[in-house]
Amino acid sequence: MSKIFVSVSGWFEADPDRTMFQYFGQRDDVEKLIGGKQWLSLPENERSDYMLESVTTGLKYSLDGDYEHIGIEVEE
């Protein structure tokens, strides 16, 4: 089966109103999907239990940014 490898280099300023974060920690008593403003209101030590839900959506609605490289390679 072929493999797809994606490499990315760059940055963007995420819009807190249009950015979502997905929880991947161990707790069951927290919301699994939160907005950027809610994520910013979390204590810093709790933010690391969330990751950006979608880089593509983040780029689409970004306030500023630049990417140097987005590459896709296929390995047979």
C-alpha positions in Angstrom: 0.0 0.0 0.0 1.3 3.5 -0.8 2.1 6.0 1.9 1.4 9.8 1.7 3.9 12.1 3.5 3.0 15.8 4.1 5.7 18.3 5.1 4.9 21.8 6.2 7.0 24.8 7.1 5.5 28.2 8.0 3.3 30.1 10.5 0.0 31.8 10.8 -1.9 34.0 13.3 -5.0 32.0 14.3 -8.2 33.9 14.7 -9.5 32.9 18.2 -13.1 33.3 16.9 -12.7 30.8 14.1 -10.1 28.4 15.6 -11.0 25.1 17.3 -8.9 22.9 19.6 -9.4 19.2 20.1 -8.8 17.6 23.5 -6.5 14.6 23.6 -5.8 14.2 27.3 -7.0 11.6 29.8 -9.9 13.4 31.5 -13.5 12.6 30.8 -15.0 15.7 32.5 -13.8 18.3 29.9 -15.2 19.5 26.6 -13.6 17.6 23.7 -13.8 20.5 21.2 -13.4 24.1 22.3 -12.9 27.5 20.5 -9.8 29.6 20.5 -11.1 32.1 23.1 -12.0 29.2 25.5 -8.6 27.7 24.9 -6.9 31.0 25.7 -8.8 31.2 29.0 -7.4 27.9 30.2 -4.5 27.8 32.6 -1.3 27.4 30.6 -0.7 23.9 32.0 -4.1 22.7 30.6 -3.6 24.1 27.1 -1.1 21.4 26.3 -3.9 18.8 26.5 -5.4 20.3 23.4 -4.2 20.5 19.8 -5.3 22.6 16.9 -8.2 20.7 15.3 -7.4 21.6 11.7 -4.4 23.3 10.3 -6.2 23.8 7.0 -9.1 25.6 8.7 -6.6 27.6 10.7 -4.8 28.7 7.5 -8.1 29.5 5.8 -9.3 31.9 8.5 -5.9 33.2 9.6 -5.4 36.8 10.3 -1.8 36.8 9.0 0.8 34.3 8.0 3.2 32.9 5.6 4.1 29.4 4.6 7.3 28.5 2.9 6.5 24.9 2.0 3.6 22.5 1.9 4.8 19.3 0.2 3.2 16.0 -0.6 5.2 12.9 -1.4 4.0 9.4 -2.2 6.1 6.4 -1.2 5.2 3.2 -3.1 
